[in-house]
Amino acid sequence: MKMRLAALLASVAVISLVFASGLQAKSPNVAKVDSLLRKMTLEEKVGQMTQLTLGVFTKNPATGELDLDKLRDAIVGHHIGSILNIAGQAFTLEQWHRIITQIQDIATKETRLGIPILYGIDAVHGANYTLGATVFPQNLGMASTWNEKLMRKTGEITAFEVRASGIPWDFAPVLGLGRQPLWSRLFETFGEDPYLASRMGAEYVKGLQGDPADLSSPVHVAACMKHYIGYSFPLTGKDRTPAWIPERMLREYFLPPFAAAVGSGVATAMVNSSEINGIPVHSDSWLLGDLLRKELGFRGLVVSDWNDINNLYKREHIAETQGEAVKRGVKAGVDMSMVPFSYDFADILVDLVKEGEVPEARIDESVRRILQLKFDLGLFENPYPDKKLANRFACDDFQRTNLQAARESIIL
C-alpha cells in the first residue's frame, strides 16, 4: 500500500511538472506593471483587489441603465478594479456596449492613473448573459461528446461572443468532478472521470484564450478555472457545504483537471466557496500557496467566490471579526475579493496594512497580478467593445457548431 501511494504521488508530481511547463512565458508587460505599481497609493492598490457586482450601480435591471453617480463613487472614490455580472441580468449587445463604455469612460478618463476596469462574467456554456448568443450544452453534455476538437471550438465561439459583448474575463471552465450525485450543480462538471475532465477542460481553456494564449486578441478572453478545489464533492450534496477529501483522493481525482488547465496557461482561478477537511479553502495557504502556486506553478490571478472572504467570519466562524477574515483570506493567497456589495473589504484591508497586520508587499503581489492581466488583455490600449465583432455574433457557422454539439451530446 505504501509503495502504491508513493508511486501515485510521484506520478502526480511528474504530471504537475509537465503541465507547469506549458505556462505562459514571462510577459513583456512586466516593466509596465512595475512602473505603474510604483505610482499607486495604498488605497489605489487595495481598490484593484476589490470586485463589486453590477447591481450596485444599476438603476433598471431590465435595461442595465446605470446610476453614474454611484459608479463614479466606486471607481473614482474607492478605486475599485473589477466589476462582475450577476444572475438574472442578460442584455443585448447594444446594452452591453453602452454599459462597458460608461464604465471604462469613468475608469480611464476620470481617475488619476486611468486604470481600466476588469469585467468578469459567468459565461459557462456560451455567452449566456448576452441575448441571442450561441448557447451550448452544459459541460456534462459536452463531456458526453468525447470530442476534444469540438470542445475547443465551443470555447473559441464563447470567447468571441463574450468579447463581442465587451467583456474580457470569463469565469469558466468548471473543473470540479461530478462524483457526488446529490449535488445540484452536477451538470456544470465534465463528469466523474479525472482524465476526461482534464482533457476537455484543457481544450476549453485553449479555446477561450488561444493556443498559445493570446489574451490581447479581440476574439479571446481570460479563462478562470473553478472552483479550486473539491467544491463539487460536498458531503451532503448541498451547494457550498463542507467536503471531506483525504489528500491521496484529492491528488488522484480532483487535482488533475486543475493541473491540466495550468498546463494550458489558464490566466485565473476562482476559489472553492466551502471547506475541505474542516478548513475553508479561502483561508487555506497550503491549497492556495503550496499546492497551487509552488507545486502546480500557477502564476495567475486568484479571485474569491461570492462574498466568501466575509463568509470566513459570517458562515465558517473561523474569524472573530470581519477584519480577521480579510487578513486570513489575503494572507492565504486570495488576490481579488468578489465582495460583492460594499467597500468594507477595501477599507478594512487598508487599515490592516497601516496597522502592520498585512505586509504591503503582499498587497503588491496581488496588484501586480491584476495589472498584469489587464495589460495582457490589452485593456490599457483599448478597453472598449469592438463593435465590428457584432457581424459574426451568433452567425450560421456558430449555430452549426452548436447543433453538432447538441447532437453529439445525446446519450442513451
N, C-alpha and C positions, 0 to 999 in steps of 0.2 A: 504493500500500500504506500509506504514511504517513497519507494522508488518511482511508483506511478505518479505520485504527487510532484516529486522533484522533476520528473520528465515533463509533466504538464506545465509546471511553472516555467521551466526552461524554454519550452516551445512557445509559450505566450510571450516571453521576453524577446525571443528571436523575432516573432511576428511583429511585435511592437517596434523593434528597431527597423525592420523592413518598412513598416508603414511610415514611421517617422522620417525615413529618408525621402519620402515623397513630399515633404513640407515645402512651402514656397521658400525661395531664396530670400536673403535679406533684401528688404525693399529699398529701392533707390530714393524713397521719400524720407528716410531716417533723418537726414540732415535738416529737412524742412520741419519735421516733427520736433526735433530738439530745439531748433531756433524759436519756434512758436511757444513751446513749453516754457522757455526761459522768460518770455514776456508776460506770462499769465500770473494773476494773483491767485491766492489760495481759494478764494470764493469762485473764481472762474474755473479753476481746476475741478473743484468739487461739483460745480454745476454740470460739467461734462459727464460726470458719473451718475447723473440724475435723469431718469426717464419717466415722463408723465404720459397719461393716456389722452387721446384727442378729446375725449368727452369733457375734460376740464375746461376746454376753450370753445365748446360747441354750443351755439345758440339754438340751432334747429337740427336735431339728429337726422331727420329725413333728408335734408339737403346738404348737410355739412357746413352750414353757414357758421362762421367763426366769430367769436367775440374778440376783436382785435386788441382791445384794451387788456383783457386777461392774457392773451397770447403774448403781447408785448411785455407785460409784467413778468411772465415766466422766462422769456428769452433774454430780455434786456435787464430786468431787475434781478432775476435769480440765476441767470446764466445757464439754464438747462441745456443739455446737449443732445437729447433724444426724445422723440415722441413715438407712440405706437397707437395702432388702431385697436378697437375693441369689438366684441361680437355684437351683431345687430346693426352695424353701420357699413352697408355696401353702397358704393357711389358709382356714378358713370365716370367715364374717362374725363369728361369735361369738368365734373365736380372735383375729381382728384387733382386735376391740373390746377384748378383755382386754389384748392386747399394747400397743396405743396408750394405753389408760387407765393402765396401770402406768408406762409411760414418762413420760407427761405429769404424772402424780401426783408423781413424783420431781422433775421439772423445775420445776414451778410451785409446789410446796409445800415442797420441801426445799432449794432453792438461795437464795442471798442476794437475788437480783433477780427470781426467778420467771419467767425467760425460757423459753417453751415450746420444745420440740424441733421442728425442721422435718424431717418424714419424707418421703423420696423413694422412688419405685418405678418400675421399668421396665414400665409398662402400655402396651405398644407396639401392641397390636391388640385392645383391650378390657382389662378388669381381669383380666389373665391370671394374676395371683398371688392371686386370690380364687376359691375353689372354687365352681362353679356359676354363675360370671359369664357375661355375654354376650361371647363371643369372636368377633371379626370376622375377615374375611380379612386377611392381611398387606398392607402398604402397596402392594406390587406388584399385588395383586389389586384393591385399592381404586382404584388409578390406572387400571386397565383398565375401570372403570365409566364414567370421564369424567363423573361425576355429582358436581358440587361441593356441591349441597344434601345429598346423601346422605353425602358426606364430613363435612360439618359435623355432621350428625345423629349419625354414629358417634362423633364427638368429644364431643358432648353426653352420649350414653349412657355412654361410657367415663368421663367426668368424674363423672357421677352415681354410678356403681358404685365407682369408686376412692374418692370422697369418702364414700360409704356405708360403705366399709371403714375409714374414719377417717384416710385418707391425703390430704394436701392438695397434693402435688407429684408430677407425672408426668414422667418422663424421656422425653418424646415431643413432637413427631414427629422421626423420622429424615429429614433433608433432603439427605443426600448423593445424588448422581446415580448411577444404575445403568448406568455406561458401561464397567465392567470385568467381562466375563462370567466371568472366573476367580474373582472374589471370592465367598467362601462366603456372604456376607450380602446378596447382591443383592436377595433377596426383601423385605428391610426398606425398600427405597427405593421412591419413586414413579416409577421408571423412568428412562430416559435423557434425556428432554426437559426442559430447564430451565423452559419455560413451564408445562407440565403440572404438574411438581413444585412450582413456585411457587404455582399456583392451589390445588392440593389441600392443600399444606402450610399455606397461609394460612387456608383454610377449617377445617382441623382445629384449628389454634390457636384460632380463634374459637369452635369448638365446645367445646373444653376450658375456655376462660377466660371465655366470654361475649363478646357483641359489642354495645356496647363492653365491654371487660373488666370483670368484677365478681368479683374473686378472693375477696371476703368472702362471696359467696353459698355456701350449704351444698351446692350442686349443681355447683360449678365447682372447678377445680384450677389451679395454676400450671403452664403448659406449659414444656418445655425443648427448644429446637431443638438438634439434634445431628447429626453430630459436627462442629462448626465447626473447620475446613473442609477438604475434599479427602480425608476419611477413606476414602471409598468407591472411591478410584481408585488402589490400590496397584499398583506396577509388576509384582509377581509374582503378584498375586491373593490372596496370603496376608493374613489379617487382621492389623491393627496393624503393617503394614510400610510402608516409605517410598514416597512418591509423587513424581513429577516433573511439575509443573504450571506452565508459564510464566504470567506474570501476565495476559497477554491471555486465555488459556484459562480461568484462574481466574475472571476477571471475567465473561467471556461465558457460561460454563457453570455453574460451581459456586457463584458468589456469589448469583445471583438468588433461589433459594429461601430463603436466609437473609435477604436484604433484604426479601422479601415477608413473612416471619414477623415481622421487626422492625416492619414497617409495620402488622401486625395486633396489635402490642402484646405480643409474646411476653415472658414475665417472666424467663426464664432461658436460659442457653446452656451446653452441655457441649462440651468441647474435643476435637478430633481426637487420638486416642491416639498417633499416629505423627508423621512428619515430612514436610515438603514442601520439596523442593529442598535437602535436607540440613540443614534447621533444624527441630528438634522444635517442634511448634506450641505446646506448653505453655511454651516459652521465647521465643516469637516476639512481641515487643512491637509489631511492625508489624501483624501479623494481629489480635492481641488488643486493641491500643490504637488505632493509626491507622485501620485499616480498619473494625473492628467498632464502636468507640465514636465516633470522630471523624467518619468518613465515613458510616456507616450510622445513627449516632445512637442506638445501643443503650445503654440506661440500666440494664439489669437485672443480675442475679447471674450470674457466670461460675463454673462448677464444673468441676473436673478430671474426667477419667475414672479408672477403677480403677487406683490405685497409680501414676499417671502422673507425679506430681511426683518420686517416688522413682526412677522409670524414667529420668529425666534423668541420674541417677548410675549406676544399675544396668544399664540397657539401652542408652541412647543414648551414654553415656560423654562427655557434654559438660560434666559437673561432676566435679571431682576428689573431692568429698566429698558426703555427704548434705546437709550444711548449705548448700553452694553450690547444690545442686539446689533446695532450698526457696527460697533467695534469688532464684534466676533465675525460678522459676515465679511467685512472688508479685510480683516487680517487673515481670514481663512482663504481668501483669493477671489472674491467677487469684485469685478471691475465696474459694473454698472448695475444700479438698483432700479428694477421696474417698480416704482414706488407704490402706486401709480397716481395718487390724487393730491398729494400735499408736498410742501417743501421741507418737511420735518427731517428727512434723511440728510439733505444738504446742510441745513442749519446745524444739526447735531454733529455731523462729520467735521464741519469747520471748527466747532468747539473742541471736539476730541483731538484734533491736530494741534490747536493752540494750547491745549492742556497737556500735551505730550503723551496722550494715550495711544495715538496712531501716528507713526512717523510720516512726515511729509514725503519722504522717499517712497513710501508705499503708495501714496496718492499719485505720485509721478509715474509709477509703474502702470497704473490703470489708465491714467490720462494719455500716456504715450500710446497705449494700445488703441484707445478710442480715436485719437487724432490720426494714428497710422491708418486705421480702417477708412476714415474719412478721406484722407489723401489717396489711398489705394483705389477707392471708389470713384475718384475724380470729382468729388463734391466741391473741392476748393476751386477747380477750374469751371465747373458748371453744375450747380445743384438743382437745376430746374428740369421739368419734364421735357422730353424730346417728343414734340407733337407729331413729328414725321412718322413715328412708330405706329401711330393710330391706323395707318394704311394697311398694315398686316394684322392688326388686332383681331383675334377670332376668325382668321381667314379660312378659306376652304381647306388648305393644306393642314392647318392645325386641327380642323374638325375631322379630317380623315384619320389623323393620328389618334385622336380621341376615340373614334369609332373602333379602330383597331385595338386600342387598349381595352375598351369595353368588351369586345368580342373575346379577346384572349384571356380576360379575367374570369370568364364564366367557367365554373367547375360544377361537377355533379356530386 
